[in-house]
Amino acid sequence: MNIKLGECYPMELTGLAVGGEAVGRIDDLVVFVPYGTPGDEIEVRISNLKKNFARGEIHRILKPSPHRIKPLCPIFYQCGGCQLQQMTYAAQLINKRKMVQDIMDFMGGFKDIRVDDMEEARDPWYYRNKMQVVAGAKPFLPPSTKISPFFGLYAKKTHRIIKMEECAIQHPLSNQALKVVKEAITRTQWEIYDEKTGKGVLRYLVTRVSAARNELLMILVATTTKLTGISEFCSMLHQKLPGLKGILINKNDKKTNVIMGTTTKTVWGDDFITEAVDGIQYRISAGSFFQVNPSQMPRMLAILEEFLQPRERDVVLDAYCGIGALSLWIAKKVKKVIGIEEVTLAKKDAMTSAELNKINNLEFHVGQVEKILPELFHKGTLVDKVILDPPRRGCERPVLELLGKMRVKRIVYISCNPTTLARDLDFLYQQGYKLESIRPLDMFPQTYHVETVALLTSEPSHILRQVVKKIPEIQPRPDEKKEETPEDKPSKSDKSWVSAYNRDTGLLDEIVEGEVPQKSFLKEHVGDKHQIPPRVRKKEEPEAPAKKEKRRRNKGEAKSKTEEPTVKETLVEETPREIPIEENLTETPVEETPREIPIEKNLKETPVEETPAEPPVEENLTETPVEENLTETPVEENLTETTVEENLTETPVEETPLKEDGTE
């Protein structure tokens, strides 16, 4: 079908996309439609046409979805705050879970992982504990010079203010404050800021609410901290808002879309509120981060405990910790928690909250995670488990790379953006972690936003495939047969190679000989489908000349004094003896009664003594000592080649067969 811009086409909506738009297809062309409900049969007008996709608007609904309902908010189709009020809450849960699943499949590549069912909210309305609204004004009719102030939200993808009397997802205390502040501003007649001209004083109104204590913190964002009539304003609010805890003025005089500036002044009451979740008290300041839906916090903490599996001996890292919402709760279950947060004020709130809850096993660092975490790593700080709760942009690449080297046991990644979550999970998977579970949590009903909790592990069953790749495979010769001694066989209970790999640096090239577990252990933890690495044979050490002669003398062997053979290799006795040896030394202590050592003729002159009691000493060669009490190294049977001292120039020696009487 030849699709044209501005034309109408019938289609069925089948899913939900990031941003809250419904999605469907016209032939093979993907079309995104705002305010649509999956299951709708509509006639869509194409408003934006690209090569691989298009955007459209609902021209008319041919057959509504059984999940389509009337929005509760009267300005839903104008305001950009919510996107899903036109569908039932059950449909929101189903389609948001499917949205996360699609993102994990196609962006993360985790098609073998099923996203768990959505954890629904206790109450999908009036749940938000933070409100940010824009100040606007309409002038009275002439000749009056007064203004009629109001508050609202920007229309979607514009800076046009939509007037709002109350919000259906804001806490009732915030909606009450909205009406009271509007009346107070009408009396004070503060000039409303105009972003086009840059003139005016009042820009935004921000509220923070404690649902547990019914407390309200109010922040007026203005171009100056000196507002005329501020005392009258505070008195009026104190009388009409019994739960008011404090009033602050935040200065923001820059032409920017950022709501709050860097300077805040307290003009009445306290500069914080106290929230309580699952027995933990939290101090929350004006600029600190805290989850906007406190009623869902207990469920998030339950998922965190299930995924993290905290133990009393664990050291847990809480990156992007904010005021310690997760750190304070998990600290009572582990040995120590290390928190990292970029906002300085958040650390103050976290330490105050720790004192309120009598928690003393917390350690907080202020700074960017990508800078603080390497410092802790290089200082030797050991971490067992990690909590990641970054902003919407996700984790910085250096953080993920360092986590790959740290090889922690478990990572719980909490994200409010499934797109960046899929990207980061894929990177951590490439670093050797295994994605175990993904569970979405509805912290933001009536919107497309979703909180997702993911679990990654670094267990032996997953890292074994990488360990095997690092172990060289040595194929034995057909004539080589060696029986394993009990000392050679690793114990089933010996799992030190696992703990060393997980707890320390995690570098795969540190796996050495003797640390490969036997097949029964691998089968127990991995299964038969993985390749079992062959045993690595130890490299044959060169035989010390003095000890070689001593061994042969003990067996009653005799050597001819007149013949000097020139051969290319040394044969090892069928029954190997234990030969102590030490490498890279420079002196050779001489045995009291060693036998002479035949040396190849092409070397420099090597005098050979006639008397067996005095062994020959090479004049121009570097001497190598052999210590008597070094660790013994067994020699394997039937080997035909033995390397000679490293500092000698190719001196292969051949053993001359002996007759029965001991002569050559």
C-alpha positions in Angstrom: 0.0 0.0 0.0 1.3 3.4 -0.9 0.9 5.4 2.3 0.6 9.2 2.0 1.0 12.0 4.6 -2.3 13.4 5.8 -4.4 10.4 4.5 -6.5 8.2 6.8 -6.1 4.4 7.0 -7.8 1.7 9.0 -5.6 -0.3 11.5 -5.6 -2.2 14.7 -3.5 -1.2 17.7 -1.6 -4.2 19.2 0.8 -2.9 21.8 2.4 -0.1 23.8 5.6 1.7 23.0 8.1 3.7 25.1 6.5 7.1 25.6 3.0 5.8 26.1 2.0 5.7 22.4 0.0 2.7 21.1 1.6 0.9 18.2 0.2 -1.0 15.2 0.9 -1.7 11.6 -0.4 -0.7 8.2 0.9 -3.5 6.1 4.6 -3.7 7.1 4.8 -0.1 8.3 4.9 0.5 12.1 2.6 3.4 13.2 2.7 5.1 16.6 -0.6 6.6 17.8 -0.9 8.6 21.1 -3.9 8.1 23.4 -4.6 4.7 21.7 -5.4 1.5 23.6 -4.2 -1.9 22.5 -7.2 -3.6 21.0 -8.7 -0.5 19.4 -9.7 -0.7 15.8 -9.2 2.9 14.5 -8.9 5.1 11.5 -5.6 6.9 11.8 -4.5 10.1 10.0 -0.8 10.0 9.2 0.9 13.1 10.6 4.6 12.1 10.2 5.9 9.7 7.7 9.4 8.2 7.8 11.1 5.4 5.8 10.6 2.7 8.5 7.8 4.1 10.7 5.1 6.7 10.9 3.1 8.6 13.5 -0.6 9.3 13.4 -3.6 10.7 15.2 -6.9 8.9 15.9 -9.4 10.2 13.3 -12.2 8.0 14.6 -12.5 4.8 16.6 -14.1 2.1 14.6 -14.3 -0.5 17.4 -13.0 0.4 20.9 -10.9 -2.0 22.9 -12.7 -3.7 25.8 -10.0 -2.0 28.0 -10.8 1.5 26.9 -12.3 3.7 29.6 -13.1 7.4 30.2 -10.1 9.3 31.8 -10.6 10.5 35.3 -8.7 13.8 34.8 -10.6 16.4 32.8 -7.5 17.8 31.1 -5.9 14.4 30.4 -5.9 14.8 26.6 -4.3 18.3 26.9 -1.8 17.8 29.8 1.4 15.8 29.2 1.7 14.5 32.7 -0.2 11.2 32.2 -0.4 8.9 29.1 -2.5 5.9 30.0 -5.7 7.1 31.8 -7.7 6.0 28.8 -7.2 2.3 29.6 -8.1 0.1 32.6 -5.4 -0.4 35.2 -5.3 -4.1 34.4 -4.5 -3.3 30.8 -1.8 -0.9 31.9 -0.1 -3.7 33.9 -0.3 -6.2 31.0 0.9 -3.8 28.3 3.7 -2.2 30.4 5.1 -5.7 31.1 5.0 -6.5 27.4 6.7 -3.3 26.7 9.6 -4.2 29.0 9.7 -7.7 27.5 10.0 -6.3 23.9 12.8 -4.0 24.9 14.7 -6.8 26.6 14.2 -9.0 23.5 15.2 -6.6 20.8 17.4 -4.1 22.4 19.1 -6.3 25.1 19.1 -9.6 23.2 17.6 -11.5 26.1 15.0 -13.5 24.3 15.4 -16.5 26.6 14.5 -14.4 29.7 10.9 -14.0 30.5 10.0 -10.8 32.3 8.0 -11.5 35.4 4.5 -10.2 35.9 4.1 -6.6 36.9 3.9 -5.8 40.7 0.7 -3.7 40.8 0.3 -0.6 42.9 -1.8 -0.6 46.0 -3.6 2.5 44.9 -3.2 3.8 41.3 -4.5 7.3 42.1 -3.2 10.2 44.3 0.1 8.5 45.1 2.8 11.0 44.2 4.7 12.6 47.1 6.4 15.3 44.9 4.7 17.9 42.7 6.3 20.4 40.4 3.9 22.9 38.6 4.5 26.0 36.5 3.3 29.4 37.5 1.2 31.3 35.0 -1.0 34.4 35.0 -3.9 35.9 33.1 -4.6 39.7 33.4 -7.9 41.0 34.5 -9.9 43.1 32.0 -8.9 46.7 31.7 -8.7 49.1 33.4 -7.6 46.7 36.2 -3.9 46.1 36.4 -4.2 43.0 38.7 -3.4 39.5 37.5 -5.1 36.2 38.1 -2.4 33.6 38.9 -2.8 29.9 38.2 -0.6 26.8 38.2 -0.5 24.0 35.6 1.7 21.7 33.5 3.2 22.1 30.1 1.2 20.6 27.2 3.0 17.6 25.6 6.2 18.7 23.7 5.4 22.4 24.2 5.8 25.2 26.8 2.1 26.1 26.6 0.8 26.0 30.2 -2.4 23.9 30.8 -4.3 25.3 33.8 -4.8 22.7 36.5 -7.1 22.8 39.6 -5.9 19.5 40.9 -4.0 16.4 39.7 -5.4 12.9 39.9 -2.0 11.3 40.7 -0.8 13.9 43.2 -1.1 13.4 47.0 -4.2 15.1 48.4 -2.1 17.4 50.6 -0.3 18.8 47.5 -3.6 19.4 45.7 -4.8 21.3 48.8 -1.6 23.4 48.9 -2.2 24.2 45.2 -5.4 26.0 46.0 -4.2 27.8 49.1 -1.0 29.1 47.3 -3.0 30.4 44.4 -5.2 32.5 46.8 -2.2 33.8 48.7 -0.4 34.9 45.5 -3.5 36.8 44.4 -3.1 38.9 47.6 0.7 39.4 47.4 0.5 40.1 43.6 3.9 38.6 42.9 4.8 39.1 39.3 4.8 35.8 37.4 7.9 34.9 35.4 7.6 35.1 31.6 10.2 32.8 29.9 10.0 34.7 26.6 10.9 38.1 28.1 12.8 36.9 31.1 10.8 39.3 33.4 8.9 38.3 36.5 9.6 36.7 39.9 7.7 33.5 40.6 8.5 30.6 38.3 7.5 27.2 39.9 5.9 25.7 42.9 7.4 22.4 44.3 5.9 20.4 47.2 7.3 17.3 49.1 4.9 15.2 51.1 5.5 12.6 53.9 2.6 10.1 53.5 3.4 8.5 56.8 3.3 11.7 58.9 1.1 13.8 56.6 3.8 16.6 56.4 4.3 19.1 53.6 7.4 20.9 52.6 6.8 23.8 50.2 9.5 25.4 47.8 8.8 28.6 45.9 11.2 28.8 42.9 11.8 32.5 42.0 14.3 34.7 40.5 15.2 36.2 43.9 15.0 35.1 47.5 13.6 38.5 48.6 9.9 38.4 48.0 7.7 41.3 49.2 5.0 40.2 51.6 6.6 36.9 52.4 5.6 37.1 56.1 1.9 37.5 55.2 2.2 34.7 52.7 3.7 32.3 55.3 1.1 33.2 57.9 -1.8 32.5 55.6 -0.4 29.1 54.6 0.3 28.1 58.2 -3.3 28.8 59.1 -4.8 26.9 56.1 -2.4 24.0 55.9 -2.1 22.2 59.2 0.5 19.7 57.9 2.8 22.4 56.7 6.4 21.7 57.9 8.4 24.5 56.2 8.5 27.1 53.4 11.6 27.6 51.4 12.6 30.0 48.5 14.9 28.6 45.8 16.7 31.1 43.6 16.8 30.3 39.8 17.4 33.4 37.7 18.8 31.6 34.6 17.1 31.1 31.3 16.9 27.3 31.5 14.5 24.5 31.6 16.0 23.2 34.9 13.4 23.8 37.6 15.5 24.4 40.7 18.6 26.5 41.2 21.5 26.1 43.5 20.6 28.5 46.3 17.8 27.7 48.8 16.7 29.9 51.8 14.3 28.7 54.6 11.8 31.5 55.3 9.5 29.6 57.7 9.7 26.3 59.6 12.0 23.4 58.9 13.9 22.6 55.6 13.0 18.9 55.6 10.3 16.3 56.2 10.5 12.8 57.7 9.1 9.8 55.9 8.8 6.3 57.4 8.8 3.1 55.3 8.9 -0.4 56.7 10.2 0.7 60.1 12.9 3.0 58.7 12.8 6.8 59.1 14.1 9.0 56.3 15.0 12.7 56.4 14.1 14.3 53.0 15.3 17.7 52.1 14.0 19.9 49.2 16.6 18.7 46.6 17.1 15.1 47.7 15.9 12.2 45.7 13.3 9.8 47.1 10.9 7.4 45.4 7.7 9.3 44.4 5.4 6.4 45.4 6.2 5.5 49.0 3.3 3.0 49.1 5.2 0.8 46.7 8.5 1.0 48.6 7.8 -2.1 50.8 7.3 -4.2 47.7 10.5 -2.9 46.2 12.4 -3.7 49.4 10.9 -7.2 49.4 12.2 -7.7 45.8 15.6 -6.3 46.8 15.9 -8.8 49.7 14.8 -11.7 47.5 17.3 -10.8 44.7 20.3 -9.7 46.9 20.0 -12.4 49.5 21.8 -10.4 52.2 23.9 -12.2 54.8 25.5 -10.9 58.0 29.1 -11.2 56.6 28.3 -9.3 53.3 29.7 -6.0 52.3 27.2 -4.3 50.0 27.9 -1.3 47.6 24.9 1.0 47.0 25.8 3.1 44.0 23.7 6.2 43.3 22.3 5.8 46.8 20.5 9.2 47.2 19.5 9.7 50.8 20.2 6.0 51.5 16.6 4.8 51.0 17.9 1.3 50.2 21.2 1.5 52.2 19.5 2.2 55.5 17.1 -0.7 55.1 19.7 -3.3 53.9 22.3 -2.2 56.5 20.5 -4.0 59.3 20.9 -7.3 57.4 24.6 -7.1 56.4 28.1 -6.4 57.8 28.6 -3.1 56.1 27.1 -0.8 53.4 29.1 1.6 51.2 27.0 4.3 49.6 28.1 6.7 46.8 26.0 9.8 45.9 26.8 12.8 43.8 24.6 15.3 45.7 26.2 16.7 48.8 23.0 17.5 50.6 21.8 13.9 50.2 24.8 12.7 52.3 23.7 15.0 55.1 20.2 13.5 54.9 21.6 9.9 54.9 23.8 10.5 57.9 21.0 12.1 59.8 18.7 9.2 58.9 21.3 6.7 60.1 21.4 8.5 63.5 17.6 8.4 63.7 17.6 4.7 63.1 20.7 4.0 65.2 22.6 2.4 62.3 26.4 2.6 62.5 27.6 0.3 59.7 27.2 2.8 56.9 30.0 4.5 54.9 29.0 7.3 52.5 31.1 8.9 49.8 30.2 12.1 47.9 31.1 12.2 44.2 30.4 10.6 40.9 30.3 6.9 41.0 32.7 6.6 38.0 35.3 8.5 40.1 34.7 7.1 43.6 34.4 3.4 42.7 37.8 3.1 41.1 39.4 4.8 44.1 37.8 2.2 46.4 38.8 -0.6 44.1 42.5 0.4 44.0 42.5 0.8 47.8 41.6 -2.9 48.1 38.0 -2.5 49.2 36.3 -5.8 48.8 32.6 -5.9 47.9 30.4 -8.9 47.9 27.2 -7.5 46.3 26.2 -4.3 44.5 23.0 -2.3 44.2 22.7 0.0 41.1 19.9 2.6 41.1 21.1 5.2 38.5 19.2 8.1 37.0 17.3 7.6 33.7 20.5 7.9 31.6 21.8 4.7 33.2 25.3 3.8 34.4 28.5 5.3 32.9 30.6 2.8 30.9 33.6 3.0 33.3 31.4 1.8 36.1 30.2 -1.2 34.2 33.7 -2.0 33.1 35.0 -1.9 36.7 32.2 -4.2 37.9 33.3 -6.7 35.3 36.7 -6.8 36.9 35.4 -6.8 40.5 33.4 -10.0 39.7 30.9 -9.5 42.6 28.5 -12.3 43.5 25.3 -10.4 42.8 24.2 -7.2 41.2 20.7 -5.8 41.7 20.0 -3.2 39.0 17.0 -0.9 39.7 16.0 1.3 36.7 13.2 3.6 35.8 14.2 3.5 32.1 14.0 0.0 30.5 15.9 1.2 27.4 19.1 2.1 29.2 18.6 -0.9 31.5 18.6 -3.3 28.5 21.8 -1.6 27.2 23.6 -1.9 30.5 22.4 -5.5 31.2 23.8 -6.5 27.8 27.2 -4.9 28.6 27.4 -6.6 32.0 26.5 -9.9 30.3 29.4 -9.5 28.0 31.6 -8.9 31.1 30.7 -12.4 32.3 27.6 -11.8 34.5 24.4 -13.9 34.0 21.0 -12.3 33.9 18.8 -14.3 36.3 15.5 -12.4 36.6 13.7 -9.2 35.5 10.7 -8.0 37.6 8.8 -4.8 36.7 7.2 -2.8 39.5 4.5 -0.2 38.8 5.7 2.8 40.7 4.0 5.2 38.3 0.4 4.3 37.5 -1.4 6.1 34.7 1.9 6.8 33.0 4.1 4.7 30.7 7.0 4.8 33.2 7.9 1.6 34.9 10.5 0.7 37.6 12.3 -2.5 36.7 14.5 -4.6 39.1 17.0 -7.0 37.5 19.3 -9.6 39.1 22.7 -10.6 37.7 25.0 -13.2 39.2 28.5 -14.3 38.8 28.4 -17.9 40.0 30.8 -20.7 39.1 28.3 -22.4 36.8 28.3 -19.2 34.6 32.0 -18.3 34.7 33.2 -21.8 34.0 32.9 -21.4 30.2 35.3 -18.5 30.4 37.7 -20.3 32.6 37.9 -23.2 30.2 38.8 -20.9 27.3 41.9 -19.7 29.3 43.3 -23.2 30.0 45.5 -24.5 27.2 44.7 -28.0 26.0 47.8 -30.3 25.9 47.2 -33.5 23.9 49.3 -36.4 25.3 51.3 -38.7 22.9 49.9 -42.1 22.2 52.7 -43.9 24.1 52.2 -41.7 27.2 50.4 -43.3 30.1 50.4 -41.7 33.5 48.5 -42.9 36.5 47.1 -40.2 38.7 48.1 -40.3 42.3 45.7 -39.3 45.1 47.7 -36.1 45.5 47.0 -35.2 41.8 43.2 -35.5 42.1 41.4 -32.4 43.3 39.0 -32.9 46.2 35.3 -32.5 45.6 35.1 -30.2 48.6 37.9 -28.1 47.5 36.2 -25.0 46.0 38.9 -22.5 46.8 39.3 -21.7 43.1 35.7 -20.5 43.0 36.0 -18.2 46.0 39.3 -16.8 44.9 37.9 -16.1 41.4 34.8 -14.4 42.7 36.1 -12.5 45.8 39.4 -11.2 44.5 40.3 -9.5 41.2 38.3 -11.9 39.1 40.9 -11.9 36.3 40.7 -15.1 34.4 44.4 -15.4 33.6 45.1 -16.0 37.3 43.6 -19.5 37.1 46.7 -21.7 37.3 47.6 -25.3 37.2 46.0 -27.5 39.8 43.0 -25.2 40.3 40.7 -26.9 37.7 38.0 -28.9 39.6 37.4 -32.5 38.6 34.6 -33.7 36.4 32.2 -34.8 39.1 32.3 -31.3 40.7 31.7 -29.6 37.3 28.9 -32.0 36.5 27.3 -31.2 39.8 27.4 -27.4 39.4 27.3 -27.0 35.6 25.9 -30.1 33.8 27.1 -32.4 31.1 26.6 -30.0 28.2 29.7 -27.9 29.1 33.1 -29.0 28.0 35.3 -30.4 30.8 38.8 -29.0 30.5 41.6 -31.7 30.2 44.1 -31.9 33.0 47.1 -29.7 32.4 50.3 -31.6 32.6 53.1 -29.9 34.4 56.1 -28.9 32.4 59.1 -31.3 32.9 61.9 -29.6 34.8 65.5 -30.1 33.7 67.4 -32.8 35.7 70.3 -31.5 37.7 73.6 -33.1 36.6 74.8 -33.9 40.2 71.6 -35.4 41.3 71.3 -37.5 38.1 74.7 -39.1 38.8 73.8 -39.7 42.5 70.6 -41.5 41.4 72.5 -43.6 38.9 75.2 -44.4 41.5 72.6 -45.5 44.0 71.2 -48.1 41.5 74.7 -49.5 41.0 75.3 -48.2 37.5 78.8 -47.7 36.2 80.0 -45.5 33.4 83.0 -45.9 31.1 85.9 -43.6 31.8 87.3 -43.7 28.3 84.4 -43.2 26.0 82.7 -39.8 25.6 79.4 -40.2 23.8 77.8 -37.5 21.8 74.0 -37.9 21.6 71.0 -35.7 21.3 68.6 -36.6 24.2 68.5 -38.0 27.7 66.3 -40.9 28.6 64.5 -40.9 31.9 64.3 -43.9 34.1 61.2 -46.0 33.9 60.7 -45.5 37.6 61.1 -41.8 38.2 62.6 -40.6 41.4 61.8 -37.3 43.1 64.3 -34.6 42.0 64.6 -31.4 44.0 65.4 -28.5 41.7 65.3 -24.7 41.8 65.3 -22.5 38.7 67.2 -19.5 37.7 70.1 -19.7 40.2 73.7 -19.0 39.2 75.9 -21.3 41.3 76.2 -25.1 41.4 77.3 -26.6 44.6 79.2 -29.8 43.8 78.5 -33.2 45.3 81.3 -34.8 47.2 81.5 -38.0 45.0 79.4 -37.3 41.8 80.0 -39.1 38.6 81.4 -37.4 35.5 78.9 -35.8 33.1 79.3 -36.4 29.4 79.1 -33.2 27.4 78.6 -32.7 23.7 81.8 -32.1 21.8 80.7 -28.9 20.0 80.7 -27.0 23.3 83.8 -25.2 24.6 86.4 -27.4 26.2 85.1 -29.1 29.3 87.8 -31.1 31.2 86.6 -34.5 32.4 88.4 -35.8 35.5 89.7 -39.4 35.5 88.9 -39.9 39.1 85.2 -40.6 39.7 85.3 -38.9 43.1 85.9 -35.5 41.5 83.2 -34.3 39.1 84.1 -32.1 36.1 83.3 -28.4 36.4 82.7 -26.5 33.2 85.0 -23.5 33.0 83.1 -21.2 30.6 79.5 -22.0 31.4 77.2 -20.3 33.9 76.9 -22.6 36.9 73.5 -23.5 38.3 73.1 -24.5 41.9 70.8 -27.3 43.0 69.7 -27.0 46.6 69.3 -30.2 48.6 66.1 -29.4 50.5 63.8 -27.9 47.8 60.4 -29.0 47.0 60.4 -32.3 45.1 59.0 -32.5 41.6 57.9 -35.8 40.3 59.0 -36.8 36.8 56.4 -38.6 34.6 57.1 -42.0 33.1 58.2 -42.7 29.6 59.0 -39.1 28.7 61.7 -38.9 26.1 62.7 -35.2 26.2 64.1 -33.2 29.1 65.0 -29.6 28.9 68.5 -28.6 30.0 69.5 -25.6 32.1 68.2 -22.4 30.7 71.5 -20.6 30.8 73.4 -23.4 28.8 73.7 -23.3 25.1 71.8 -26.3 23.8 73.5 -29.1 25.7 71.4 -32.2 25.1 72.8 -35.3 26.8 72.2 -38.9 25.9 72.3 -41.9 28.3 74.4 -44.8 27.1 72.9 -48.2 27.6 74.5 -50.3 30.3 75.4 -53.9 30.2 74.5 -56.3 33.0 77.9 -56.0 34.7 77.5 -52.2 34.9 79.8 -51.3 32.0 78.8 -49.3 28.9 
